[in-house]
Every structure is written in C-alpha cells, then in structure tokens.
Amino acid sequence: MSTKQLALKRQSVKGGNPLASFMTAAAWISLAIGLITCLFEVSDFSDRNLGLMVGVGFLVGSVQIYMIGAAIRLFSHNRARNE
C-alpha cells in the first residue's frame, strides 16, 4: 500500500492582498469621516440636514467597502490555497 504526498506551497498570509489592505484602510477612513460628519451635524436631526445624510452615507458606505475588502481577501486566500 503506498500513499501519495502532495507538496503544497505555503504562502505568507501576513502580507495578504494589497487591494484588500487598501480597501480595509479606505473603510476605516470612511467610517471616521462619517462619524465626524454625523457628530457635527446631529443638532438638526431631520432628513433635510444634508451634512447628516452625507455622514450616514459614509457610515453605510464604510461597511460596504469593508465587506468588499474582506471578500477580496477571502477569494485571494482560497485561490492561493488551490494553486
């Protein structure tokens, strides 16, 4: 009885994908902008307050940007593992 051994290439996950790292940084920057904008414009809490709506948009956008970056990191990790 014989067994086959596969030599898998180990790649460093520390570096990761540069695009995923950029997306993570962009998400954190967008979150900070959204929080600062919302805090400065919260006095008039209505849908006619443009600054508050822009701040909420940045908050929602930061979550979307972070999720896209996480998906890129997972796809590149799976692709590296399959190669």
Backbone torsions as a table, in degrees:
resi	resn	phi	psi	omega
1	MET	NA	126.9	180.0
2	SER	-123.2	154.2	179.7
3	THR	-120.8	147.6	176.3
4	LYS	-95.8	137.3	176.8
5	GLN	-114.5	132.0	178.6
6	LEU	-100.7	134.4	175.8
7	ALA	-92.8	110.9	179.9
8	LEU	-95.0	137.7	176.1
9	LYS	-80.3	125.0	176.3
10	ARG	-93.8	122.4	176.7
11	GLN	-111.0	145.5	-179.1
12	SER	-70.1	125.5	178.6
13	VAL	-88.4	-12.3	-178.7
14	LYS	-59.6	-45.2	-179.4
15	GLY	-67.6	-44.7	179.2
16	GLY	67.2	-165.6	178.9
17	ASN	-89.2	128.2	-178.7
18	PRO	-63.4	-32.9	178.4
19	LEU	-66.6	-39.4	178.6
20	ALA	-66.5	-37.9	177.1
21	SER	-66.1	-39.8	177.2
22	PHE	-64.0	-41.4	179.6
23	MET	-65.5	-37.4	177.7
24	THR	-65.2	-44.3	178.2
25	ALA	-64.0	-40.7	178.8
26	ALA	-64.5	-36.4	178.6
27	ALA	-65.6	-42.9	179.2
28	TRP	-66.7	-38.7	177.5
29	ILE	-64.8	-43.5	178.3
30	SER	-63.2	-38.3	177.1
31	LEU	-63.7	-42.3	179.4
32	ALA	-65.0	-42.5	178.0
33	ILE	-62.3	-43.1	179.4
34	GLY	-63.3	-42.4	179.2
35	LEU	-65.5	-44.5	179.8
36	ILE	-64.3	-43.7	179.7
37	THR	-63.5	-43.0	179.6
38	CYS	-65.5	-40.4	-179.0
39	LEU	-66.2	-34.6	179.3
40	PHE	-77.0	-25.9	-173.8
41	GLU	-109.0	11.9	-173.9
42	VAL	-77.2	-11.5	-176.1
43	SER	-61.9	-40.4	177.7
44	ASP	-104.8	87.8	-174.2
45	PHE	-85.4	89.8	176.4
46	SER	-152.6	168.5	179.9
47	ASP	-77.0	-6.7	176.7
48	ARG	-88.6	-6.0	178.8
49	ASN	-82.9	102.6	-174.9
50	LEU	-64.8	-40.9	179.9
51	GLY	-61.5	-40.8	178.6
52	LEU	-66.9	-40.7	179.4
53	MET	-67.2	-37.1	175.9
54	VAL	-65.8	-40.6	177.4
55	GLY	-61.5	-43.2	178.0
56	VAL	-65.2	-37.3	176.6
57	GLY	-62.0	-41.3	176.2
58	PHE	-64.6	-38.9	178.9
59	LEU	-63.7	-45.5	179.7
60	VAL	-67.9	-40.9	179.7
61	GLY	-63.9	-35.0	-179.7
62	SER	-64.3	-37.6	177.9
63	VAL	-65.8	-42.1	179.2
64	GLN	-64.8	-42.4	179.0
65	ILE	-63.0	-42.7	180.0
66	TYR	-63.8	-40.6	179.7
67	MET	-66.3	-38.2	177.6
68	ILE	-65.4	-42.8	177.6
69	GLY	-62.5	-39.9	177.8
70	ALA	-65.8	-38.6	178.1
71	ALA	-65.9	-40.4	177.6
72	ILE	-62.1	-43.2	179.7
73	ARG	-63.7	-41.8	179.9
74	LEU	-67.7	-41.3	179.8
75	PHE	-66.1	-40.5	-179.9
76	SER	-70.6	-33.7	177.3
77	HIS	-66.1	-43.8	179.3
78	ASN	-66.3	-37.2	179.9
79	ARG	-67.2	-40.5	178.6
80	ALA	-66.2	-34.1	-179.9
81	ARG	-71.5	-35.0	-178.1
82	ASN	-78.3	-19.5	-178.1
83	GLU	-79.2	NA	NA
